[in-house]
Each structure stands twice: as structure tokens, then as C-alpha cells.
Amino acid sequence: MIVFAAKISVKKILACVLAAGTVFVGAAALRPQGDAQTASASAAASLDVKLRTNEQRIALLRDCGWEVSEEPRGEREVQIPEEFDEVYDSYNQIQQAQGLDLAPYKGKRATLFTYEVANHPSGEQGVTANLLIRRGKLIAADISSPQADGFVHGLRERPAE
């Protein structure tokens, strides 16, 4: 038979209570606050998927609410520049807003898949969904207009009709 004896003092009890309180306060401070952060985190998490097949790419676009063609309109290899100019910087801001970032891929090659979008709220014809994929990982994505003065926005954005 083993007997364990401990002398408990008020100081030890107070120290345990303070330690437990610190842990709870720290956990509460680290928990995401507000709906915007939660929505942003869930949107970013859903874009962090492997996209090795056409079916996976179409499923992602449909999950984002876009009706797209069954086959890509285009597929080509692209080189991401070593240095970003103003256009790439603004494009990367769109990517960062949806939880992606092109910066780590500067100078790398990736495959651009382009799909025709049938349900853009603008009603514009020729709108495309573009998925930039490197080694099965989505590194950039957008919905864009074919017009020279058209729009470019993230996958989750739904502009007003």
C-alpha cells in the first residue's frame, strides 16, 4: 500500500487558482473574435485544398457559388515574375484577402486553368474563373471580366447585380 501525503497551504491553492485563471484568459485572447474573422478564416481554409483533377477544380468553383463549364477553356503554364510590379502587387492583395499569397512563388512556374462562368451577377458574357495551381496546390484564384476596363475579384466575392 502506497500512501501519499501533501501539505496544502493557502499560498499553494492561490497559486493554482491564478495559474488556471491565466490559462483561461490566454485561451480567450487567442480565440478569434467576431464574425468577420471567423468568416475570413473559414473562407481561407476552404481554399486550402488539393486540386489535382478537373473534378476537384470544378467542385471548388461550385462550392464558391460559380456555375462553370465542365472542361477548362484554357490550360497553360505561366511564369510568376521574380519581382512584382504595381499590377502584380494589386493582384496579390486580392489573393491575400482570400487567404492566398503569390509572394512565396516569385520566379516559379504554375499552371493556369481558365473556366467560363455562366452566372456572374453582372450578366456579362465571357467572365472567367482563373485558378493558378502549383504542384496540386491553389496559389491564386480570381473571377475576371474579358473587358479591358473590366473587373477582377476573388472567388468568394459576390458583386452587386
Secondary structure by P-SEA (a helix, b strand, c coil): cbbbbbbbcaaaaaaaaaaaaaaaaaaaaaccccaaaaaaaaaaaaaccccccaaaaaaaaaaacccccccccbbbbbbccccccaaaaaaaaaaaaacccccccccbbbbbbbbbbccccccccbbbbbbbbccccccccccccccccbbbbcccccccc
